[in-house]
């Protein structure tokens, strides 16, 4: 499966962005999906993940309450709505697919994910 992330950009503190991940080559309906980010000088980390059933989600503590992950299996897409953005959210954001997912589990470790998109840059100015 190929993943294409989009929607990044430059926003001011407090602004919002909606990131989208479009999948091709296979359906993602049976995969857990995640959004990860890599800040300068830091390791890649989970932002949010969603089980393939859509009802189970998990978030990193720094973004909980500010971000919402969702999926549309019919359109083969996953989205990340980010509100209240802060300068520390500046990073390259990646979407990823976990082929071993279950309908009620979304794993958090980057190593568990099998397919990765190319990343989209999010920059939050202070």
PyMOL commands that set and color helices and strands:
alter all, ss='L'
color gray80, all
select helices_A, chain A and resi 61-63+87-89+110-112
alter helices_A, ss='H'
color red, helices_A
select strands_A, chain A and resi 2-6+9-12+17-24+32-38+45-50+57-59+67-72+77-82+91-98+115-116+120-125
alter strands_A, ss='S'
color yellow, strands_A
deselect
rebuild
show_as cartoon
